[in-house]
Amino acid sequence: MASRLLAWYDHNRRDLPWRSHGDAVPDPYRVWLSEIMLQQTTVATVIPYFLAFLKRWPDLEALAGADLDEVLHAWQGLGYYGRARNLHACAGVLARDHGGVFPDDETDLRKLPGIGPYTAAAIAAIAFQRPAVVVDGNVERVMARFFRVSDPLPGARKELYARAAEMTPKSARGRPGDYAQAVMDLGATICTPRNPACGACPWESDCAAANAGEAEILPRRAPRAERPLRRGVAFWVRDREGRVLLRKRPSRGLLGGMMEIPSTDWREHDWNLDEARAAAPFDADWTTLPGRVCHGFTHFRLEMTVLTGAVDDVIDDAGDDAGDGAEAEPGVWSPPSGFSAYALSVLTRKIADHALKGGDDEGESKR
């Protein structure tokens, strides 16, 4: 089965900028960078970010020497910003403690910041041709259909991993790196979530779901619990020069290290606006903008009310509590036209757009 898939892959592999060509040895730095970026993010979204990172930081030493704020700024828009912080931390550990060389086995790779079981297996297989079981969402889908696993996800993950292990080559002669990428390519281009092209699949004749006419209904998924709703209040405050207060979030936690519009805690019940004004970074004549900013994180939804105000005398190091309740770092004043110089999350950009338009807009993003 692996040989049949590899023969298909040799003629149909996707041309991706982090992949080696021909007999070239894979670059562990490129493999690692791409795998971190691809976590919970599509290939089409990642490609321009990957190329921009590679141009700016062409190797591990360059990235290790970069300032974290620069890395976060380059990452903005990719979401899940903990990945960027771990990326920078991992580069530093490798440069400082490993001589700038990646470990070549899963156990040592998993000791590095931001590298979990999947990423360690992917790097070991793709960069170093180590037999490793690489299972992402594409691989889960392929295995669920090939073996006709009817138990729903996420409960079926243990069985799907075991099935993937059965199929994975057991030695370097089986091209484990190419095999891992081949299964992922099969899931991404042939064994797609909807309308799978079974007739073009090299495994169709042995696929239990295809033979039973059930390919499109697998894998099944358990109903998702509704994400809880949290609420907060953001403070759009301008000084006499029209500059807006931005504040750096704590380095740890949600959106860590990013710049934001100051806000209250995010909590499950509505804010009393008098209570919210008391938590504002300055005393001002606050005005409530109509509408709310709606945003979706992985585990909860957020609705933000925006208050606008103006101050005459400012303190350059203004700061207050961060939106998740942690202590924030000092703030800076910037005209909206200068926001592009800072690492802003999607949420912060949405709050800024809402304030600049005078309110009313509502919308949601997953990142």
C-alpha positions as CSV (number, residue, x, y, z in Angstrom):
1,M,0.0,0.0,0.0
2,A,2.8,2.4,0.9
3,S,4.6,1.7,-2.4
4,R,1.4,2.3,-4.4
5,L,0.9,5.6,-2.6
6,L,4.5,6.7,-3.1
7,A,4.2,6.0,-6.8
8,W,1.2,8.2,-6.9
9,Y,3.0,10.9,-4.9
10,D,6.0,11.0,-7.2
11,H,3.7,12.1,-10.0
12,N,1.2,14.2,-8.1
13,R,3.0,15.8,-5.1
14,R,2.1,19.4,-4.4
15,D,4.8,21.9,-5.1
16,L,5.2,23.7,-1.7
17,P,8.0,26.1,-0.9
18,W,9.2,24.2,2.2
19,R,9.6,20.9,0.4
20,S,12.9,19.7,-1.0
21,H,13.2,18.7,-4.7
22,G,14.8,15.8,-6.3
23,D,17.6,14.3,-4.3
24,A,18.1,17.4,-2.2
25,V,18.2,16.9,1.5
26,P,15.3,18.5,3.3
27,D,16.2,21.6,5.4
28,P,15.1,21.0,9.0
29,Y,14.6,24.8,9.5
30,R,12.1,25.0,6.6
31,V,10.3,21.9,7.7
32,W,10.0,23.1,11.3
33,L,8.9,26.6,10.3
34,S,6.3,25.3,7.9
35,E,4.9,22.8,10.4
36,I,4.5,25.4,13.1
37,M,2.8,27.8,10.7
38,L,0.5,25.0,9.4
39,Q,-0.9,24.2,12.8
40,Q,-4.7,25.0,12.5
41,T,-4.0,27.1,9.4
42,T,-4.4,26.3,5.7
43,V,-1.6,25.9,3.2
44,A,-2.9,28.8,1.1
45,T,-2.8,31.1,4.1
46,V,0.7,29.9,5.2
47,I,2.6,30.2,1.9
48,P,3.0,34.0,1.8
49,Y,3.9,34.1,5.5
50,F,6.4,31.4,5.1
51,L,8.1,33.1,2.1
52,A,8.2,36.4,4.0
53,F,9.7,34.8,7.1
54,L,12.3,33.0,5.0
55,K,13.3,36.2,3.3
56,R,13.6,38.1,6.6
57,W,15.1,35.3,8.7
58,P,16.7,32.8,6.2
59,D,18.1,30.5,8.8
60,L,17.8,29.5,12.5
61,E,20.5,31.8,13.7
62,A,18.8,34.8,12.1
63,L,15.5,34.0,13.7
64,A,17.1,33.3,17.1
65,G,18.7,36.8,16.9
66,A,15.4,38.5,16.1
67,D,13.4,40.6,18.5
68,L,10.2,39.0,19.7
69,D,8.2,42.0,18.8
70,E,9.5,41.8,15.2
71,V,8.4,38.1,15.0
72,L,5.0,38.9,16.4
73,H,4.6,41.8,13.9
74,A,5.5,39.5,11.0
75,W,3.1,36.8,12.4
76,Q,0.0,39.1,12.7
77,G,-2.9,37.7,10.7
78,L,-1.9,34.1,11.1
79,G,-3.6,33.8,14.5
80,Y,-2.8,31.6,17.5
81,Y,0.0,33.8,18.5
82,G,1.4,31.4,21.1
83,R,2.9,29.6,18.1
84,A,5.0,32.7,17.2
85,R,6.2,33.1,20.8
86,N,7.2,29.4,20.9
87,L,8.8,29.7,17.5
88,H,11.1,32.4,18.7
89,A,11.8,30.6,22.0
90,C,12.6,27.4,20.2
91,A,15.0,29.1,17.9
92,G,16.7,30.6,20.9
93,V,17.0,27.2,22.7
94,L,18.4,25.5,19.6
95,A,20.9,28.3,19.0
96,R,22.0,28.4,22.6
97,D,21.9,24.8,23.7
98,H,22.1,22.7,20.5
99,G,24.6,24.6,18.4
100,G,21.9,25.6,16.0
101,V,21.2,22.0,15.0
102,F,17.9,20.3,15.3
103,P,17.6,17.0,17.1
104,D,16.8,14.2,14.7
105,D,14.4,12.0,16.9
106,E,10.9,12.6,18.3
107,T,11.8,12.3,21.9
108,D,14.4,15.1,21.8
109,L,12.3,17.3,19.5
110,R,9.4,17.2,21.9
111,K,11.5,18.8,24.6
112,L,11.7,22.0,22.6
113,P,9.2,24.9,23.0
114,G,6.1,24.6,20.8
115,I,6.8,21.1,19.5
116,G,4.2,18.5,20.4
117,P,3.7,14.9,19.3
118,Y,2.5,15.6,15.8
119,T,5.1,18.3,15.0
120,A,7.9,16.2,16.4
121,A,6.8,13.2,14.3
122,A,6.5,15.4,11.2
123,I,10.0,16.9,11.6
124,A,11.6,13.5,12.4
125,A,10.0,11.9,9.3
126,I,10.3,14.7,6.8
127,A,13.6,16.3,7.7
128,F,15.5,13.2,8.9
129,Q,13.7,10.2,7.3
130,R,12.9,8.6,10.7
131,P,10.0,6.2,10.8
132,A,7.4,8.2,12.6
133,V,3.6,8.2,12.7
134,V,2.5,11.5,11.4
135,V,-1.3,12.2,11.9
136,D,-2.9,15.4,11.1
137,G,-6.5,16.1,10.1
138,N,-6.0,14.9,6.5
139,V,-4.4,11.7,7.7
140,E,-7.3,11.1,10.1
141,R,-9.8,11.5,7.3
142,V,-7.9,9.1,5.0
143,M,-7.6,6.4,7.7
144,A,-11.2,6.8,8.8
145,R,-12.3,6.1,5.3
146,F,-9.7,3.4,4.3
147,F,-10.5,1.3,7.4
148,R,-14.2,2.5,7.6
149,V,-13.9,3.7,11.2
150,S,-17.4,4.7,12.1
151,D,-16.8,6.0,15.7
152,P,-17.0,9.8,15.7
153,L,-14.1,12.2,16.3
154,P,-12.5,13.2,18.6
155,G,-13.1,9.9,20.4
156,A,-11.9,7.8,17.4
157,R,-8.4,9.5,17.4
158,K,-6.7,6.7,19.3
159,E,-7.9,4.1,16.8
160,L,-7.0,6.3,13.8
161,Y,-3.5,6.8,15.1
162,A,-3.1,3.0,15.5
163,R,-4.4,2.5,12.0
164,A,-2.0,5.1,10.7
165,A,0.9,3.3,12.5
166,E,0.0,0.1,10.8
167,M,0.5,1.8,7.4
168,T,3.6,3.8,8.2
169,P,6.9,2.5,6.7
170,K,9.1,0.9,9.4
171,S,12.5,1.9,8.0
172,A,14.2,4.7,6.1
173,R,14.1,2.5,3.0
174,G,10.3,3.0,3.0
175,R,10.8,6.8,2.5
176,P,8.9,7.8,5.7
177,G,9.2,11.5,5.0
178,D,7.7,11.2,1.5
179,Y,5.1,8.7,2.8
180,A,3.9,11.2,5.5
181,Q,3.6,14.0,3.0
182,A,1.9,11.6,0.5
183,V,-0.9,10.7,2.9
184,M,-1.4,14.4,3.7
185,D,-1.4,15.3,0.0
186,L,-3.9,12.5,-0.6
187,G,-6.2,13.9,2.0
188,A,-5.8,17.5,0.8
189,T,-6.3,16.9,-2.9
190,I,-8.2,13.6,-3.4
191,C,-9.7,12.3,-0.1
192,T,-11.2,15.8,0.6
193,P,-13.9,16.5,3.2
194,R,-16.6,16.9,0.6
195,N,-16.9,15.3,-2.8
196,P,-13.8,13.0,-2.6
197,A,-12.4,12.0,-5.9
198,C,-12.3,8.3,-5.2
199,G,-11.8,7.4,-8.8
200,A,-8.4,9.1,-8.8
201,C,-7.2,7.6,-5.5
202,P,-4.4,5.0,-5.6
203,W,-6.0,3.2,-2.6
204,E,-9.6,3.1,-3.9
205,S,-9.7,-0.6,-4.6
206,D,-8.8,-1.4,-1.0
207,C,-10.7,1.5,0.7
208,A,-13.5,0.0,2.9
209,A,-15.5,3.2,2.9
210,A,-15.3,3.6,-0.9
211,N,-16.4,0.0,-1.4
212,A,-19.3,0.6,0.9
213,G,-20.3,3.9,-0.6
214,E,-19.7,5.7,2.6
215,A,-16.6,7.8,1.8
216,E,-18.3,11.1,2.0
217,I,-20.0,10.5,5.4
218,L,-16.7,9.6,7.1
219,P,-15.2,10.5,9.4
220,R,-18.1,11.2,11.7
221,R,-17.8,14.0,14.3
222,A,-19.5,14.3,17.7
223,P,-21.7,17.4,18.0
224,R,-19.6,20.4,19.2
225,A,-20.6,22.0,22.5
226,E,-21.4,25.7,22.1
227,R,-18.6,28.0,23.0
228,P,-19.3,30.2,26.0
229,L,-19.8,33.9,25.5
230,R,-17.6,36.5,27.2
231,R,-18.0,40.2,27.3
232,G,-15.6,43.2,27.7
233,V,-15.3,46.9,27.2
234,A,-12.5,48.5,25.1
235,F,-11.4,52.1,25.6
236,W,-10.5,54.1,22.4
237,V,-8.8,57.1,23.9
238,R,-7.2,59.9,21.9
239,D,-4.8,62.7,23.1
240,R,-4.7,66.3,21.8
241,E,-2.7,65.2,18.8
242,G,-5.2,62.6,17.8
243,R,-3.0,59.7,18.9
244,V,-4.6,56.6,20.3
245,L,-3.4,54.6,23.3
246,L,-2.1,51.1,22.6
247,R,-0.9,48.8,25.2
248,K,1.3,45.7,25.1
249,R,-0.3,42.5,26.5
250,P,1.5,40.3,29.0
251,S,4.0,38.0,27.3
252,R,2.2,34.9,28.5
253,G,-1.5,34.0,27.9
254,L,-3.9,34.8,25.1
255,L,-2.6,37.1,22.4
256,G,0.6,37.4,24.6
257,G,3.0,40.1,23.6
258,M,0.6,41.7,21.1
259,M,-0.4,45.4,21.1
260,E,-4.0,46.1,21.9
261,I,-6.6,48.7,22.6
262,P,-6.9,48.8,26.5
263,S,-9.9,46.9,27.8
264,T,-11.5,45.5,30.9
265,D,-11.4,41.9,31.9
266,W,-13.4,39.5,29.6
267,R,-16.1,37.9,31.7
268,E,-19.3,35.9,31.3
269,H,-21.8,38.5,32.4
270,D,-22.5,42.0,31.0
271,W,-20.5,45.0,32.2
272,N,-22.2,47.8,33.9
273,L,-20.9,50.8,32.0
274,D,-20.4,52.8,35.2
275,E,-18.3,49.9,36.4
276,A,-16.4,49.8,33.1
277,R,-15.7,53.5,33.1
278,A,-14.1,53.1,36.6
279,A,-11.7,50.6,35.0
280,A,-10.7,53.0,32.2
281,P,-7.0,54.0,31.8
282,F,-8.0,57.7,32.2
283,D,-10.8,59.8,33.5
284,A,-12.6,61.1,30.4
285,D,-16.0,61.9,29.1
286,W,-16.6,58.5,27.7
287,T,-19.1,57.9,24.9
288,T,-20.5,54.4,24.0
289,L,-20.3,53.6,20.3
290,P,-23.4,51.8,18.9
291,G,-23.1,48.1,18.2
292,R,-20.4,45.7,19.4
293,V,-17.3,44.0,18.1
294,C,-17.9,40.2,17.9
295,H,-14.9,37.9,17.7
296,G,-14.4,34.1,18.0
297,F,-11.5,32.4,19.7
298,T,-11.1,28.6,19.7
299,H,-12.8,28.0,23.1
300,F,-15.1,31.1,23.5
301,R,-16.8,33.9,21.8
302,L,-16.2,37.5,22.7
303,E,-18.4,40.6,22.5
304,M,-16.7,44.0,23.0
305,T,-18.4,47.3,23.7
306,V,-16.2,50.3,22.7
307,L,-16.1,53.5,24.6
308,T,-14.4,56.6,23.1
309,G,-12.9,59.5,25.0
310,A,-10.3,62.2,24.8
311,V,-7.7,63.4,27.2
312,D,-5.6,66.6,27.4
313,D,-2.7,65.5,29.6
314,V,-1.3,62.0,29.1
315,I,1.1,59.8,30.9
316,D,3.5,58.1,28.4
317,D,3.6,54.8,30.3
318,A,-0.2,54.5,30.7
319,G,-1.4,50.9,31.3
320,D,-4.1,49.0,33.1
321,D,-5.3,45.5,33.5
322,A,-5.2,43.3,30.3
323,G,-8.4,41.9,28.8
324,D,-7.9,38.4,30.3
325,G,-7.2,39.8,33.8
326,A,-3.4,39.7,33.7
327,E,-1.3,42.8,34.3
328,A,-0.4,44.7,31.1
329,E,2.8,46.4,30.2
330,P,3.1,50.2,29.7
331,G,1.3,51.7,26.7
332,V,2.3,53.9,23.7
333,W,0.5,56.6,21.8
334,S,0.2,56.2,18.1
335,P,-1.9,57.8,15.3
336,P,-4.2,55.2,13.7
337,S,-2.2,55.7,10.5
338,G,0.8,54.3,12.4
339,F,-0.8,51.2,13.7
340,S,0.9,49.1,11.0
341,A,4.2,49.5,12.9
342,Y,2.9,47.4,15.7
343,A,1.9,43.7,16.1
344,L,-1.9,43.9,16.3
345,S,-4.2,40.9,16.6
346,V,-7.3,40.5,14.4
347,L,-9.4,41.5,17.4
348,T,-7.5,44.7,17.9
349,R,-7.8,45.6,14.2
350,K,-11.6,45.0,14.4
351,I,-11.9,47.2,17.5
352,A,-9.9,50.0,15.7
353,D,-12.1,49.7,12.5
354,H,-15.2,49.8,14.7
355,A,-14.0,53.0,16.4
356,L,-12.9,54.7,13.2
357,K,-16.2,54.0,11.6
358,G,-18.2,55.3,14.6
359,G,-19.6,51.9,15.6
360,D,-22.4,49.7,14.4
361,D,-20.3,47.0,12.6
362,E,-20.5,43.5,14.1
363,G,-18.7,40.4,12.9
364,E,-16.8,37.3,14.0
365,S,-13.5,35.8,13.2
366,K,-12.0,32.5,14.3
367,R,-8.6,34.0,14.9
